[in-house]
Amino acid sequence: MLDKAGKPVPMQPKDIAGPGTYEGFGILVKRDVENKIVELYDRDVERNFVVPFDDIWDVDEIEWT
């Protein structure tokens, strides 16, 4: 569910617009190769999402220091 600004609705929704597609920038938290899904943390909305491999693109490798 998205709000009127097109962002995922928080746990306590106020302005629900309805279902839709959300595109954001996330940090890969976990990868499940067997089920072909990843868990991503989206800093913009401060939430984790579990999505299929096919729904992610433009993956960059980073090195944490």
C-alpha positions in Angstrom: 0.0 0.0 0.0 1.2 3.4 -0.9 0.4 6.9 0.4 -0.6 9.8 -1.8 3.1 10.7 -2.3 3.8 7.2 -3.7 5.8 6.0 -0.6 5.0 2.8 1.3 2.5 3.3 4.0 3.9 3.3 7.5 2.6 0.9 10.1 0.1 3.5 11.3 -1.3 4.7 8.0 -2.8 8.2 7.6 -3.1 9.0 3.9 -3.6 5.7 2.1 -3.9 6.0 -1.7 -4.0 2.3 -2.4 -1.8 -0.5 -3.9 0.9 0.4 -6.3 4.5 -0.1 -7.3 7.3 1.6 -5.2 10.8 2.2 -6.6 13.5 3.2 -4.2 17.2 2.8 -3.2 18.0 0.1 -0.8 20.9 -1.6 0.9 21.0 -5.4 0.6 20.7 -6.9 4.0 20.2 -10.6 3.2 20.3 -12.8 0.1 18.5 -16.1 -0.2 19.9 -17.8 -3.3 17.7 -20.9 -3.0 14.5 -18.9 -3.0 15.9 -16.1 -5.2 14.8 -13.3 -2.8 16.7 -10.5 -1.1 15.9 -8.4 2.0 16.6 -4.7 1.4 16.7 -1.7 3.8 15.3 1.5 2.3 16.9 4.4 4.1 14.3 6.9 2.7 11.3 5.2 4.4 13.4 3.4 7.1 11.9 0.0 6.4 13.0 -3.5 5.2 11.5 -5.1 2.2 11.7 -8.7 0.9 11.7 -8.8 -2.9 12.4 -11.3 -5.7 15.8 -11.1 -7.5 13.9 -10.1 -10.7 12.6 -6.9 -9.0 16.1 -5.4 -8.3 18.6 -3.9 -10.7 21.7 -1.7 -10.9 23.3 -3.5 -8.0 26.6 -2.0 -6.9 29.2 -3.7 -4.7 30.4 -1.6 -1.8 33.1 -2.1 0.8 32.2 -1.1 4.4 35.0 0.5 6.3 
